[in-house]
Amino acid sequence: MKITRVLVYQIDLPLTHPYWLSGGRLKFETLDATFVQVETDAGLIGWGEGTPWGHTYLPAHGPGIRAGLSILAPHLIGVDPRSPEAVMQIMDLQLPGHPYVKSAIDVACWDILGQFANMPIWQLLGGDAPNEVLINSSISTGTPEDMLALILAAADKGYTVHSAKVGGTDVGLDIERIDMISASLPKGHKVTFDVNRAWQPAVAIEVLNSVKAHDWVEQPCQTLDQCAHVAARVSNPIMLDECMSDFNDHLEAWKSSACEGVKVKPNRLGGLTKARQVRDFGVAVGWQMHIEDVGGSALADTAALHLAASTPAPNRLASWLSHDHLSVDPVSGQGVRNLGGHVVPPSLPGLGVTPDPDMLGAPVAVYS
């Protein structure tokens, strides 16, 4: 089997409401999505998606994906897509770095492999069943009262796990946010306070040694070294996210005891192939992990949730659904959807999601 054609589509994904994070310093209203269709001489077609969460969240942006695909796609014509690791080696040779460019191609290859093997991706990744995965709400930065109201609204939709965005220059307000939300959660609910790298180390240590809450705290500072410095001086378990760009970052985080858990995001790491490597390392060292994507439609969410569902339960925390924040649905109700606070990955062969061609429109690039 050989790749014969790669088609690239671009679509804007508006958010239902403006979204603030990192103490309110970052605002997002529309996501720039790239969908990739990989065709083969056997008639099998694979789909992938690359959607950065804006251009200020990570070193990634929508036009960059499409520019990178113009370099990579011609080198993939004639390659067998049923070996995602081999495809990744070609992409790494032709374009070192830039993992977010490669994710959609990688997922499309896994989609084709699953269809060829007549197996869902969660099974190819080691899962024994389409396990239920808890999903967490994502609570935008605001006053403690406003954030608590959003959590209670999410609880009405079945969410029992929440990610509350904190961080900023007002230390007293962050202490108030954390303690009020933690103390006011509905019974049985859990929360992670996500700083999105907004604190300086001294502020992180001051806040976390002042609060009564001992919930997870995510990405308190910008760099891995800064987060490790904080982790050694506070009692809250630390979750790392934005500073974990490749496998070596995860290795260094473990060696420096910088965290008790990580977020594993296929789009940031380069796709399911490299995300699986990180997931397996996390299992080996005893981390707990949120496995979800950076952003996008239910197609991107579903790819990540295949990996989450195949992860051992003791290492698997809740996942986030980006598509819950969108006002459009380019995959027509397919894939993972909120089932009262959890999701179940599709058991169809491959990814189990096909975009609506009317939503995507004409391709912006075709490589053959």
C-alpha positions as CSV (number, residue, x, y, z in Angstrom):
1,M,0.0,0.0,0.0
2,K,1.3,3.5,-0.9
3,I,0.3,7.1,-0.3
4,T,-0.9,8.5,-3.6
5,R,-2.2,12.0,-2.6
6,V,-2.3,14.3,0.4
7,L,-5.1,17.0,0.5
8,V,-5.0,19.9,2.9
9,Y,-8.0,21.9,4.1
10,Q,-8.3,25.0,6.2
11,I,-11.3,26.0,8.3
12,D,-11.9,28.5,11.1
13,L,-13.4,27.1,14.3
14,P,-15.1,30.0,16.3
15,L,-15.4,29.5,20.0
16,T,-18.9,29.8,21.5
17,H,-17.5,32.4,24.0
18,P,-14.2,34.2,24.3
19,Y,-11.8,32.2,26.4
20,W,-9.2,33.7,28.9
21,L,-6.3,31.9,30.5
22,S,-2.9,32.6,32.1
23,G,-4.4,35.1,34.6
24,G,-6.4,36.8,31.8
25,R,-3.3,37.8,29.7
26,L,-4.2,35.5,26.8
27,K,-7.6,35.7,25.0
28,F,-8.9,33.3,22.3
29,E,-12.0,33.6,20.1
30,T,-11.3,31.6,16.9
31,L,-9.1,28.6,16.1
32,D,-7.3,28.1,12.8
33,A,-7.7,24.4,11.9
34,T,-5.9,22.3,9.3
35,F,-7.4,19.0,8.2
36,V,-5.3,16.5,6.3
37,Q,-6.7,13.7,4.0
38,V,-4.2,11.0,3.1
39,E,-5.3,8.8,0.1
40,T,-3.8,5.4,-0.8
41,D,-3.6,3.2,-3.9
42,A,-5.7,0.6,-1.9
43,G,-8.6,3.0,-1.6
44,L,-8.2,3.6,2.1
45,I,-8.3,7.2,3.3
46,G,-7.0,8.5,6.5
47,W,-7.8,11.8,8.3
48,G,-5.9,14.0,10.7
49,E,-6.2,17.4,12.2
50,G,-3.8,20.0,13.5
51,T,-5.4,22.9,15.4
52,P,-3.2,25.1,17.7
53,W,-4.9,26.9,20.5
54,G,-4.3,30.3,18.8
55,H,-0.8,31.5,18.2
56,T,0.1,32.7,21.7
57,Y,-0.4,29.5,23.7
58,L,2.5,27.4,22.3
59,P,5.1,27.9,19.5
60,A,2.6,26.8,16.9
61,H,0.3,28.5,14.5
62,G,-2.1,27.4,11.8
63,P,-0.3,28.9,8.8
64,G,2.9,27.2,10.1
65,I,1.2,23.8,9.8
66,R,0.3,24.3,6.2
67,A,3.7,25.7,5.3
68,G,5.4,22.7,6.9
69,L,3.0,20.3,5.1
70,S,4.2,21.8,1.8
71,I,7.7,20.6,2.7
72,L,6.7,17.2,4.1
73,A,3.8,16.0,1.9
74,P,5.8,15.5,-1.4
75,H,8.3,13.2,0.5
76,L,5.4,11.0,1.6
77,I,4.1,10.1,-1.8
78,G,4.8,6.4,-2.4
79,V,5.4,5.7,1.3
80,D,3.4,2.9,3.1
81,P,1.2,4.6,5.7
82,R,0.7,1.4,7.7
83,S,4.1,2.0,9.4
84,P,3.5,5.3,11.3
85,E,7.0,5.1,12.9
86,A,8.6,4.9,9.5
87,V,6.6,7.8,8.2
88,M,7.6,9.8,11.3
89,Q,11.3,9.0,10.6
90,I,10.9,10.5,7.1
91,M,9.2,13.6,8.4
92,D,11.8,14.1,11.1
93,L,14.6,13.8,8.5
94,Q,12.9,16.2,6.1
95,L,11.9,18.8,8.7
96,P,13.7,18.5,12.1
97,G,11.6,19.8,14.9
98,H,8.2,21.4,14.2
99,P,6.2,18.5,15.8
100,Y,2.9,20.2,15.5
101,V,3.2,20.2,11.7
102,K,3.5,16.4,11.7
103,S,0.6,15.5,14.0
104,A,-2.2,15.4,11.4
105,I,-0.2,13.3,9.0
106,D,0.7,10.9,11.8
107,V,-2.9,10.5,12.9
108,A,-4.1,10.0,9.3
109,C,-1.6,7.1,9.0
110,W,-2.9,5.5,12.2
111,D,-6.4,5.9,10.8
112,I,-5.4,4.0,7.7
113,L,-3.5,1.3,9.7
114,G,-6.6,0.7,11.8
115,Q,-8.9,0.4,8.8
116,F,-6.5,-2.0,7.2
117,A,-6.3,-4.1,10.4
118,N,-10.0,-3.7,11.0
119,M,-9.2,-2.5,14.5
120,P,-9.9,0.8,16.3
121,I,-6.9,2.9,17.2
122,W,-7.4,2.4,20.9
123,Q,-6.8,-1.3,20.3
124,L,-3.7,-0.7,18.2
125,L,-2.3,1.4,21.0
126,G,-2.7,-1.4,23.6
127,G,-6.2,-1.1,24.9
128,D,-8.3,-4.1,25.7
129,A,-11.7,-2.4,25.6
130,P,-13.2,0.9,24.6
131,N,-12.8,2.2,28.2
132,E,-14.7,5.1,29.6
133,V,-12.6,8.2,30.1
134,L,-13.5,10.9,32.5
135,I,-13.6,14.4,31.0
136,N,-12.9,17.7,32.8
137,S,-14.4,21.0,32.3
138,S,-12.2,24.0,31.5
139,I,-13.0,27.1,33.6
140,S,-11.9,30.5,32.2
141,T,-10.2,33.0,34.4
142,G,-12.5,35.3,36.4
143,T,-13.6,36.3,39.8
144,P,-13.8,33.4,42.4
145,E,-17.6,33.7,42.2
146,D,-17.8,33.7,38.4
147,M,-15.4,30.7,38.2
148,L,-17.4,28.8,40.8
149,A,-20.6,29.5,38.9
150,L,-19.0,28.0,35.7
151,I,-18.0,24.9,37.7
152,L,-21.5,24.4,38.9
153,A,-22.9,24.9,35.4
154,A,-20.4,22.2,34.2
155,A,-21.5,19.9,37.0
156,D,-25.1,20.2,35.6
157,K,-23.7,18.7,32.4
158,G,-22.2,15.7,34.3
159,Y,-18.6,17.0,34.8
160,T,-17.0,15.9,38.1
161,V,-13.5,17.0,37.3
162,H,-12.6,20.6,36.6
163,S,-9.6,22.6,35.3
164,A,-9.7,26.2,36.8
165,K,-7.5,28.8,35.2
166,V,-5.7,31.0,37.7
167,G,-2.4,33.0,37.7
168,G,-1.6,36.6,37.5
169,T,-0.1,39.5,39.4
170,D,-2.7,39.7,42.1
171,V,-1.4,37.2,44.6
172,G,-4.3,37.7,47.1
173,L,-6.9,37.1,44.3
174,D,-5.3,33.9,43.3
175,I,-5.2,32.7,46.9
176,E,-8.9,33.6,47.2
177,R,-9.7,31.8,43.9
178,I,-8.0,28.6,44.9
179,D,-9.3,28.4,48.4
180,M,-12.9,29.4,47.6
181,I,-13.2,27.0,44.6
182,S,-11.5,24.1,46.4
183,A,-13.7,24.5,49.5
184,S,-16.9,25.0,47.5
185,L,-16.7,22.0,45.0
186,P,-19.7,19.7,44.9
187,K,-19.1,16.5,46.9
188,G,-16.9,14.0,45.0
189,H,-15.6,16.6,42.5
190,K,-12.0,17.3,41.8
191,V,-10.2,20.4,40.5
192,T,-6.8,21.2,39.0
193,F,-5.6,24.8,39.2
194,D,-4.0,25.6,35.9
195,V,-1.6,28.6,35.9
196,N,-0.6,28.3,32.3
197,R,3.0,29.4,33.2
198,A,1.8,32.8,34.5
199,W,3.7,32.9,37.9
200,Q,7.2,33.7,38.7
201,P,8.8,31.0,41.0
202,A,8.6,33.3,44.0
203,V,4.9,34.0,43.4
204,A,4.1,30.3,42.9
205,I,5.8,29.4,46.2
206,E,4.1,32.3,48.0
207,V,0.6,31.4,46.7
208,L,0.9,27.6,47.2
209,N,2.3,27.9,50.7
210,S,-0.5,30.3,51.6
211,V,-3.5,28.3,50.4
212,K,-5.3,25.6,52.4
213,A,-6.1,23.6,49.3
214,H,-3.8,20.7,48.3
215,D,-5.3,20.1,44.8
216,W,-3.2,19.6,41.6
217,V,-1.5,22.7,40.3
218,E,-0.6,22.8,36.6
219,Q,2.4,24.5,34.9
220,P,3.0,27.1,37.6
221,C,5.9,28.7,35.8
222,Q,7.4,29.2,32.3
223,T,10.2,26.7,32.3
224,L,10.9,23.2,33.4
225,D,13.7,24.3,35.7
226,Q,11.4,26.9,37.3
227,C,8.7,24.4,37.9
228,A,11.2,21.9,39.4
229,H,12.3,24.7,41.8
230,V,8.7,25.2,42.9
231,A,7.9,21.5,43.1
232,A,10.6,21.1,45.7
233,R,9.2,23.8,47.9
234,V,5.4,23.2,48.0
235,S,3.1,20.3,49.0
236,N,0.7,20.5,46.1
237,P,1.2,17.8,43.4
238,I,2.5,19.5,40.2
239,M,1.3,18.7,36.7
240,L,3.4,19.9,33.8
241,D,2.1,20.9,30.4
242,E,3.4,23.6,28.1
243,C,7.1,23.1,28.9
244,M,6.9,19.4,27.8
245,S,7.7,19.6,24.1
246,D,9.4,16.3,23.4
247,F,10.5,13.0,25.1
248,N,13.7,14.5,26.5
249,D,11.6,17.1,28.4
250,H,9.7,14.3,30.0
251,L,12.9,12.5,30.9
252,E,14.4,15.6,32.4
253,A,11.2,16.3,34.4
254,W,11.4,12.8,35.9
255,K,15.1,13.1,36.6
256,S,14.6,16.4,38.4
257,S,11.5,15.3,40.3
258,A,9.7,18.3,38.8
259,C,6.2,16.8,38.8
260,E,3.8,14.0,39.7
261,G,2.0,14.0,36.4
262,V,1.9,15.5,32.9
263,K,-0.4,16.4,30.1
264,V,0.2,14.3,27.0
265,K,-1.0,16.2,23.9
266,P,-0.5,14.5,20.5
267,N,-0.5,17.8,18.5
268,R,2.3,19.3,20.6
269,L,4.4,16.1,20.5
270,G,4.0,15.3,16.8
271,G,1.1,12.9,16.8
272,L,0.1,9.6,18.3
273,T,3.4,7.9,17.6
274,K,5.4,10.1,19.8
275,A,2.6,10.7,22.3
276,R,2.4,6.9,22.8
277,Q,6.2,6.9,23.6
278,V,5.6,9.5,26.3
279,R,2.5,7.8,27.6
280,D,4.4,4.5,28.0
281,F,7.3,6.3,29.8
282,G,4.8,7.9,32.1
283,V,3.3,4.5,33.0
284,A,6.8,3.1,33.6
285,V,7.7,5.9,36.1
286,G,4.3,6.0,37.8
287,W,3.0,9.4,36.6
288,Q,-0.7,10.2,36.3
289,M,-1.6,11.8,33.0
290,H,-4.2,13.9,31.3
291,I,-4.3,12.8,27.7
292,E,-6.0,15.3,25.4
293,D,-5.1,17.5,22.4
294,V,-4.1,21.1,22.2
295,G,-7.3,22.1,20.5
296,G,-9.6,21.4,17.6
297,S,-12.8,19.7,16.6
298,A,-14.0,16.3,17.8
299,L,-11.7,14.7,15.3
300,A,-8.6,15.9,17.2
301,D,-10.3,15.1,20.5
302,T,-11.1,11.6,19.3
303,A,-7.5,10.8,18.2
304,A,-6.2,11.8,21.7
305,L,-9.0,9.9,23.5
306,H,-8.1,6.7,21.7
307,L,-4.7,7.0,23.4
308,A,-6.3,7.9,26.7
309,A,-8.7,4.9,26.6
310,S,-5.8,2.6,26.0
311,T,-3.9,3.9,29.1
312,P,-4.0,1.9,32.4
313,A,-6.6,3.3,34.7
314,P,-4.2,4.1,37.6
315,N,-2.2,6.4,35.3
316,R,-5.2,7.9,33.5
317,L,-6.7,11.2,34.7
318,A,-9.5,13.1,33.0
319,S,-9.3,14.5,29.5
320,W,-10.5,17.7,28.0
321,L,-12.8,18.1,25.0
322,S,-11.9,21.2,22.9
323,H,-14.9,20.8,20.7
324,D,-17.2,21.6,23.6
325,H,-16.0,25.2,23.2
326,L,-16.7,25.5,19.5
327,S,-19.8,26.9,17.8
328,V,-19.3,24.7,14.7
329,D,-19.0,20.9,14.3
330,P,-17.1,19.9,11.1
331,V,-17.4,16.2,11.9
332,S,-21.2,16.0,12.2
333,G,-21.7,14.7,15.7
334,Q,-19.1,11.8,15.3
335,G,-16.4,10.7,17.6
336,V,-16.1,11.3,21.4
337,R,-18.9,13.2,23.0
338,N,-19.8,14.1,26.5
339,L,-21.9,11.3,28.0
340,G,-22.6,12.8,31.3
341,G,-19.0,13.5,32.4
342,H,-17.2,10.8,30.4
343,V,-16.6,9.6,26.8
344,V,-16.2,6.3,25.1
345,P,-13.9,6.1,22.0
346,P,-15.4,4.7,18.8
347,S,-15.0,1.0,18.0
348,L,-15.1,1.5,14.3
349,P,-11.9,0.6,12.4
350,G,-9.3,3.3,12.6
351,L,-10.1,6.7,13.9
352,G,-13.8,6.4,13.5
353,V,-14.3,10.0,12.4
354,T,-14.8,11.5,8.9
355,P,-15.2,15.3,8.3
356,D,-18.2,16.7,6.6
357,P,-16.9,17.7,3.1
358,D,-19.4,20.6,2.9
359,M,-17.9,22.1,6.1
360,L,-14.3,21.7,4.8
361,G,-14.9,23.2,1.4
362,A,-12.2,22.9,-1.3
363,P,-8.7,21.9,-0.4
364,V,-6.1,24.7,-0.1
365,A,-3.3,22.4,-1.3
366,V,-3.1,19.0,-3.0
367,Y,0.1,16.9,-3.2
368,S,0.4,13.9,-5.4
